Amino acid sequence: MGILDTIIHTKQTESLNQFNPSEVVKEVLELLKERDRKILAFRYGLEGSEAKTLAAIGKEHN
Protein backbone atom coordinates (compact mmCIF):
# COMPACT_ATOMS: atom_id res chain seq x y z
CA MET A 1 0.00 0.00 0.00
CA GLY A 2 1.39 3.37 -1.00
CA ILE A 3 1.36 6.59 0.97
CA LEU A 4 -1.66 7.92 -0.92
CA ASP A 5 -3.61 4.73 -0.16
CA THR A 6 -2.64 5.04 3.50
CA ILE A 7 -3.83 8.66 3.64
CA ILE A 8 -7.13 7.81 1.93
CA HIS A 9 -7.69 4.84 4.24
CA THR A 10 -6.93 6.99 7.30
CA LYS A 11 -9.36 9.72 6.20
CA GLN A 12 -12.09 7.15 5.51
CA THR A 13 -11.57 5.57 8.91
CA GLU A 14 -11.76 8.97 10.61
CA SER A 15 -14.99 9.76 8.77
CA LEU A 16 -16.55 6.45 9.77
CA ASN A 17 -15.53 6.94 13.40
CA GLN A 18 -17.23 10.35 13.45
CA PHE A 19 -20.42 9.13 11.73
CA ASN A 20 -23.37 9.15 14.13
CA PRO A 21 -26.54 7.72 12.53
CA SER A 22 -28.75 8.94 15.39
CA GLU A 23 -27.58 12.49 14.86
CA VAL A 24 -28.20 12.24 11.11
CA VAL A 25 -31.76 11.01 11.71
CA LYS A 26 -32.35 13.82 14.20
CA GLU A 27 -31.12 16.44 11.74
CA VAL A 28 -33.27 15.06 8.93
CA LEU A 29 -36.37 14.91 11.12
CA GLU A 30 -35.87 18.56 12.05
CA LEU A 31 -36.31 19.45 8.37
CA LEU A 32 -39.83 18.00 8.26
CA LYS A 33 -43.12 19.59 9.19
CA GLU A 34 -44.06 18.84 12.80
CA ARG A 35 -46.94 16.54 11.82
CA ASP A 36 -44.75 14.50 9.45
CA ARG A 37 -41.98 14.29 12.04
CA LYS A 38 -44.38 13.02 14.69
CA ILE A 39 -45.84 10.39 12.36
CA LEU A 40 -42.38 9.04 11.53
CA ALA A 41 -41.35 9.14 15.16
CA PHE A 42 -44.43 7.17 16.20
CA ARG A 43 -44.13 4.72 13.31
CA TYR A 44 -40.50 3.81 13.95
CA GLY A 45 -40.24 4.43 17.68
CA LEU A 46 -38.02 7.49 17.42
CA GLU A 47 -37.58 10.32 19.91
CA GLY A 48 -38.43 8.07 22.83
CA SER A 49 -41.79 6.94 21.51
CA GLU A 50 -42.93 3.34 21.10
CA ALA A 51 -43.24 2.05 17.51
CA LYS A 52 -46.87 1.93 16.34
CA THR A 53 -48.68 0.70 13.26
CA LEU A 54 -49.92 3.24 10.73
CA ALA A 55 -53.49 2.24 11.61
CA ALA A 56 -52.89 3.07 15.28
CA ILE A 57 -51.28 6.38 14.40
CA GLY A 58 -54.17 7.24 12.08
CA LYS A 59 -56.74 6.55 14.80
CA GLU A 60 -54.93 8.81 17.26
CA HIS A 61 -54.42 11.74 14.87
CA ASN A 62 -57.71 11.94 12.98
N, CA, C and O atoms as a Tinker XYZ file with bonds, in Angstrom:
   248  protein
     1  N      0.855000   -1.175000    0.000000    73     2
     2  CA     0.000000    0.000000    0.000000    64     1     3
     3  C      0.899000    1.235000    0.000000    63     2     4     5
     4  O      1.830000    1.345000    0.797000    81     3
     5  N      0.603000    2.151000   -0.901000    73     3     6
     6  CA     1.388000    3.373000   -1.003000    64     5     7
     7  C      0.934000    4.423000   -0.010000    63     6     8     9
     8  O     -0.052000    4.237000    0.703000    81     7
     9  N      1.652000    5.510000    0.029000    73     7    10
    10  CA     1.359000    6.591000    0.974000    64     9    11
    11  C     -0.012000    7.208000    0.710000    63    10    12    13
    12  O     -0.743000    7.542000    1.642000    81    11
    13  N     -0.355000    7.356000   -0.582000    73    11    14
    14  CA    -1.655000    7.923000   -0.922000    64    13    15
    15  C     -2.782000    6.994000   -0.447000    63    14    16    17
    16  O     -3.788000    7.459000    0.088000    81    15
    17  N     -2.612000    5.702000   -0.641000    73    15    18
    18  CA    -3.606000    4.734000   -0.163000    64    17    19
    19  C     -3.744000    4.795000    1.360000    63    18    20    21
    20  O     -4.848000    4.703000    1.896000    81    19
    21  N     -2.623000    4.949000    2.038000    73    19    22
    22  CA    -2.637000    5.045000    3.503000    64    21    23
    23  C     -3.388000    6.285000    3.951000    63    22    24    25
    24  O     -4.176000    6.223000    4.896000    81    23
    25  N     -3.159000    7.405000    3.292000    73    23    26
    26  CA    -3.835000    8.664000    3.636000    64    25    27
    27  C     -5.341000    8.535000    3.399000    63    26    28    29
    28  O     -6.144000    8.932000    4.243000    81    27
    29  N     -5.715000    7.981000    2.253000    73    27    30
    30  CA    -7.134000    7.811000    1.929000    64    29    31
    31  C     -7.798000    6.886000    2.946000    63    30    32    33
    32  O     -8.890000    7.177000    3.435000    81    31
    33  N     -7.144000    5.787000    3.258000    73    31    34
    34  CA    -7.690000    4.837000    4.239000    64    33    35
    35  C     -7.853000    5.499000    5.605000    63    34    36    37
    36  O     -8.861000    5.290000    6.279000    81    35
    37  N     -6.879000    6.287000    6.011000    73    35    38
    38  CA    -6.925000    6.987000    7.300000    64    37    39
    39  C     -8.090000    7.971000    7.335000    63    38    40    41
    40  O     -8.819000    8.037000    8.325000    81    39
    41  N     -8.267000    8.734000    6.262000    73    39    42
    42  CA    -9.355000    9.717000    6.195000    64    41    43
    43  C    -10.717000    9.015000    6.224000    63    42    44    45
    44  O    -11.644000    9.483000    6.885000    81    43
    45  N    -10.834000    7.899000    5.510000    73    43    46
    46  CA   -12.086000    7.153000    5.507000    64    45    47
    47  C    -12.392000    6.603000    6.896000    63    46    48    49
    48  O    -13.538000    6.638000    7.343000    81    47
    49  N    -11.382000    6.102000    7.567000    73    47    50
    50  CA   -11.565000    5.565000    8.914000    64    49    51
    51  C    -11.990000    6.669000    9.872000    63    50    52    53
    52  O    -12.865000    6.454000   10.711000    81    51
    53  N    -11.387000    7.841000    9.759000    73    51    54
    54  CA   -11.761000    8.971000   10.610000    64    53    55
    55  C    -13.211000    9.368000   10.367000    63    54    56    57
    56  O    -13.951000    9.641000   11.312000    81    55
    57  N    -13.614000    9.399000    9.096000    73    55    58
    58  CA   -14.994000    9.762000    8.769000    64    57    59
    59  C    -15.978000    8.755000    9.345000    63    58    60    61
    60  O    -17.012000    9.140000    9.890000    81    59
    61  N    -15.669000    7.481000    9.230000    73    59    62
    62  CA   -16.549000    6.452000    9.774000    64    61    63
    63  C    -16.635000    6.523000   11.294000    63    62    64    65
    64  O    -17.700000    6.295000   11.866000    81    63
    65  N    -15.541000    6.833000   11.938000    73    63    66
    66  CA   -15.528000    6.938000   13.398000    64    65    67
    67  C    -16.367000    8.116000   13.886000    63    66    68    69
    68  O    -16.915000    8.076000   14.988000    81    67
    69  N    -16.469000    9.170000   13.063000    73    67    70
    70  CA   -17.227000   10.354000   13.447000    64    69    71
    71  C    -18.694000   10.269000   13.038000    63    70    72    73
    72  O    -19.499000   11.100000   13.460000    81    71
    73  N    -19.056000    9.273000   12.218000    73    71    74
    74  CA   -20.424000    9.125000   11.733000    64    73    75
    75  C    -21.338000    8.698000   12.873000    63    74    76    77
    76  O    -21.067000    7.714000   13.562000    81    75
    77  N    -22.411000    9.436000   13.066000    73    75    78
    78  CA   -23.371000    9.150000   14.129000    64    77    79
    79  C    -24.765000    9.074000   13.502000    63    78    80    81
    80  O    -25.404000   10.107000   13.298000    81    79
    81  N    -25.245000    7.862000   13.193000    73    79    82
    82  CA   -26.544000    7.723000   12.530000    64    81    83
    83  C    -27.695000    8.388000   13.291000    63    82    84    85
    84  O    -28.591000    8.960000   12.670000    81    83
    85  N    -27.681000    8.322000   14.594000    73    83    86
    86  CA   -28.748000    8.939000   15.392000    64    85    87
    87  C    -28.793000   10.443000   15.170000    63    86    88    89
    88  O    -29.868000   11.035000   15.081000    81    87
    89  N    -27.644000   11.041000   15.085000    73    87    90
    90  CA   -27.578000   12.489000   14.859000    64    89    91
    91  C    -28.070000   12.838000   13.455000    63    90    92    93
    92  O    -28.738000   13.854000   13.266000    81    91
    93  N    -27.746000   12.010000   12.485000    73    91    94
    94  CA   -28.202000   12.237000   11.108000    64    93    95
    95  C    -29.725000   12.156000   11.048000    63    94    96    97
    96  O    -30.365000   13.002000   10.423000    81    95
    97  N    -30.305000   11.151000   11.688000    73    95    98
    98  CA   -31.762000   11.006000   11.712000    64    97    99
    99  C    -32.395000   12.220000   12.383000    63    98   100   101
   100  O    -33.391000   12.755000   11.894000    81    99
   101  N    -31.826000   12.650000   13.488000    73    99   102
   102  CA   -32.351000   13.817000   14.204000    64   101   103
   103  C    -32.332000   15.066000   13.318000    63   102   104   105
   104  O    -33.301000   15.824000   13.284000    81   103
   105  N    -31.237000   15.269000   12.614000    73   103   106
   106  CA   -31.119000   16.439000   11.741000    64   105   107
   107  C    -32.115000   16.382000   10.589000    63   106   108   109
   108  O    -32.696000   17.402000   10.219000    81   107
   109  N    -32.315000   15.199000   10.023000    73   107   110
   110  CA   -33.267000   15.058000    8.925000    64   109   111
   111  C    -34.691000   15.279000    9.420000    63   110   112   113
   112  O    -35.482000   15.948000    8.755000    81   111
   113  N    -35.021000   14.727000   10.572000    73   111   114
   114  CA   -36.365000   14.915000   11.122000    64   113   115
   115  C    -36.668000   16.385000   11.394000    63   114   116   117
   116  O    -37.812000   16.818000   11.256000    81   115
   117  N    -35.668000   17.140000   11.773000    73   115   118
   118  CA   -35.867000   18.564000   12.047000    64   117   119
   119  C    -36.245000   19.345000   10.798000    63   118   120   121
   120  O    -36.781000   20.448000   10.899000    81   119
   121  N    -35.973000   18.791000    9.625000    73   119   122
   122  CA   -36.305000   19.448000    8.368000    64   121   123
   123  C    -37.778000   19.268000    7.984000    63   122   124   125
   124  O    -38.290000   19.988000    7.127000    81   123
   125  N    -38.444000   18.322000    8.609000    73   123   126
   126  CA   -39.827000   18.000000    8.265000    64   125   127
   127  C    -40.816000   18.885000    9.009000    63   126   128   129
   128  O    -40.492000   19.506000   10.021000    81   127
   129  N    -42.034000   18.922000    8.474000    73   127   130
   130  CA   -43.120000   19.590000    9.193000    64   129   131
   131  C    -43.373000   18.801000   10.472000    63   130   132   133
   132  O    -43.122000   17.597000   10.527000    81   131
   133  N    -43.865000   19.479000   11.490000    73   131   134
   134  CA   -44.056000   18.841000   12.801000    64   133   135
   135  C    -44.935000   17.595000   12.702000    63   134   136   137
   136  O    -44.621000   16.568000   13.304000    81   135
   137  N    -46.026000   17.678000   11.952000    73   135   138
   138  CA   -46.938000   16.538000   11.819000    64   137   139
   139  C    -46.221000   15.335000   11.198000    63   138   140   141
   140  O    -46.348000   14.211000   11.684000    81   139
   141  N    -45.475000   15.578000   10.130000    73   139   142
   142  CA   -44.748000   14.499000    9.452000    64   141   143
   143  C    -43.689000   13.889000   10.373000    63   142   144   145
   144  O    -43.501000   12.672000   10.407000    81   143
   145  N    -43.008000   14.753000   11.113000    73   143   146
   146  CA   -41.979000   14.287000   12.043000    64   145   147
   147  C    -42.586000   13.388000   13.115000    63   146   148   149
   148  O    -42.032000   12.340000   13.448000    81   147
   149  N    -43.724000   13.808000   13.650000    73   147   150
   150  CA   -44.380000   13.023000   14.688000    64   149   151
   151  C    -44.834000   11.664000   14.152000    63   150   152   153
   152  O    -44.684000   10.645000   14.827000    81   151
   153  N    -45.383000   11.652000   12.952000    73   151   154
   154  CA   -45.836000   10.388000   12.362000    64   153   155
   155  C    -44.664000    9.429000   12.207000    63   154   156   157
   156  O    -44.772000    8.258000   12.572000    81   155
   157  N    -43.552000    9.907000   11.673000    73   155   158
   158  CA   -42.380000    9.042000   11.525000    64   157   159
   159  C    -41.837000    8.599000   12.881000    63   158   160   161
   160  O    -41.419000    7.453000   13.045000    81   159
   161  N    -41.845000    9.494000   13.832000    73   159   162
   162  CA   -41.348000    9.142000   15.162000    64   161   163
   163  C    -42.220000    8.047000   15.784000    63   162   164   165
   164  O    -41.707000    7.089000   16.362000    81   163
   165  N    -43.529000    8.198000   15.662000    73   163   166
   166  CA   -44.432000    7.174000   16.204000    64   165   167
   167  C    -44.300000    5.860000   15.439000    63   166   168   169
   168  O    -44.307000    4.788000   16.044000    81   167
   169  N    -44.180000    5.935000   14.128000    73   167   170
   170  CA   -44.133000    4.718000   13.308000    64   169   171
   171  C    -42.898000    3.879000   13.622000    63   170   172   173
   172  O    -42.981000    2.654000   13.717000    81   171
   173  N    -41.760000    4.539000   13.781000    73   171   174
   174  CA   -40.500000    3.813000   13.946000    64   173   175
   175  C    -39.936000    3.860000   15.364000    63   174   176   177
   176  O    -38.822000    3.394000   15.603000    81   175
   177  N    -40.692000    4.415000   16.298000    73   175   178
   178  CA   -40.239000    4.432000   17.682000    64   177   179
   179  C    -39.065000    5.365000   17.908000    63   178   180   181
   180  O    -38.143000    5.042000   18.656000    81   179
   181  N    -39.098000    6.514000   17.267000    73   179   182
   182  CA   -38.020000    7.494000   17.420000    64   181   183
   183  C    -38.375000    8.504000   18.498000    63   182   184   185
   184  O    -39.528000    8.597000   18.920000    81   183
   185  N    -37.394000    9.247000   18.932000    73   183   186
   186  CA   -37.576000   10.325000   19.912000    64   185   187
   187  C    -38.236000    9.827000   21.191000    63   186   188   189
   188  O    -39.016000   10.549000   21.813000    81   187
   189  N    -37.928000    8.605000   21.580000    73   187   190
   190  CA   -38.426000    8.067000   22.830000    64   189   191
   191  C    -39.835000    7.504000   22.783000    63   190   192   193
   192  O    -40.366000    7.077000   23.808000    81   191
   193  N    -40.448000    7.497000   21.603000    73   191   194
   194  CA   -41.795000    6.939000   21.511000    64   193   195
   195  C    -41.727000    5.451000   21.180000    63   194   196   197
   196  O    -40.700000    4.943000   20.730000    81   195
   197  N    -42.840000    4.770000   21.414000    73   195   198
   198  CA   -42.927000    3.343000   21.102000    64   197   199
   199  C    -43.406000    3.201000   19.650000    63   198   200   201
   200  O    -44.292000    3.941000   19.221000    81   199
   201  N    -42.835000    2.267000   18.896000    73   199   202
   202  CA   -43.236000    2.052000   17.509000    64   201   203
   203  C    -44.702000    1.632000   17.446000    63   202   204   205
   204  O    -45.153000    0.800000   18.233000    81   203
   205  N    -45.445000    2.219000   16.499000    73   203   206
   206  CA   -46.865000    1.928000   16.338000    64   205   207
   207  C    -47.156000    1.622000   14.874000    63   206   208   209
   208  O    -46.390000    1.988000   13.982000    81   207
   209  N    -48.264000    0.952000   14.649000    73   207   210
   210  CA   -48.681000    0.704000   13.265000    64   209   211
   211  C    -49.255000    1.993000   12.683000    63   210   212   213
   212  O    -49.628000    2.907000   13.419000    81   211
   213  N    -49.322000    2.056000   11.355000    73   211   214
   214  CA   -49.916000    3.237000   10.729000    64   213   215
   215  C    -51.397000    3.361000   11.077000    63   214   216   217
   216  O    -51.920000    4.467000   11.214000    81   215
   217  N    -52.067000    2.218000   11.219000    73   215   218
   218  CA   -53.486000    2.241000   11.611000    64   217   219
   219  C    -53.658000    2.874000   12.991000    63   218   220   221
   220  O    -54.553000    3.695000   13.191000    81   219
   221  N    -52.816000    2.500000   13.925000    73   219   222
   222  CA   -52.892000    3.069000   15.278000    64   221   223
   223  C    -52.592000    4.560000   15.270000    63   222   224   225
   224  O    -53.243000    5.332000   15.974000    81   223
   225  N    -51.622000    4.961000   14.488000    73   223   226
   226  CA   -51.277000    6.383000   14.398000    64   225   227
   227  C    -52.431000    7.162000   13.790000    63   226   228   229
   228  O    -52.773000    8.249000   14.255000    81   227
   229  N    -53.036000    6.590000   12.734000    73   227   230
   230  CA   -54.167000    7.241000   12.084000    64   229   231
   231  C    -55.345000    7.436000   13.016000    63   230   232   233
   232  O    -55.993000    8.482000   12.986000    81   231
   233  N    -55.628000    6.447000   13.840000    73   231   234
   234  CA   -56.740000    6.554000   14.804000    64   233   235
   235  C    -56.498000    7.673000   15.819000    63   234   236   237
   236  O    -57.424000    8.386000   16.205000    81   235
   237  N    -55.254000    7.813000   16.240000    73   235   238
   238  CA   -54.934000    8.813000   17.257000    64   237   239
   239  C    -54.917000   10.233000   16.697000    63   238   240   241
   240  O    -55.157000   11.184000   17.441000    81   239
   241  N    -54.642000   10.396000   15.412000    73   239   242
   242  CA   -54.425000   11.736000   14.870000    64   241   243
   243  C    -55.503000   12.190000   13.904000    63   242   244   245
   244  O    -55.319000   13.185000   13.202000    81   243
   245  N    -56.606000   11.495000   13.852000    73   243   246
   246  CA   -57.712000   11.939000   12.978000    64   245   247
   247  C    -58.906000   12.349000   13.779000    63   246   248
   248  O    -59.923000   12.748000   13.211000    81   247
